[in-house]
Amino acid sequence: MNKQRKAVALISGGLDSMLAAKTVMAQGIHVEGINFFYRFLRRRPYSCDSSQRPS
């Protein structure tokens, strides 16, 4: 019984992580991509007030 190999790729949004995942996929390995969105890394806080939105 041959199980397909699997991998997890952390996708940063840059070209290097996507290329690494594609290289692994070319070897016949199933790749699941994960991307994290960190809302707290914004420089300005979210606001409903349109006067505070960046222009």
Residue pairs with C-beta under 8 A, 6 or more apart in sequence:
4 28
4 29
4 30
5 28
5 29
5 30
6 29
6 30
6 31
6 32
7 24
7 29
7 30
7 31
7 32
8 31
8 32
8 33
8 34
9 17
9 20
9 21
9 24
9 31
9 32
9 33
9 34
10 17
10 33
10 34
10 35
10 36
11 17
11 18
11 21
11 33
11 34
11 35
12 35
13 35
21 31
21 33
24 31
25 31
39 46
44 52
44 54
47 53
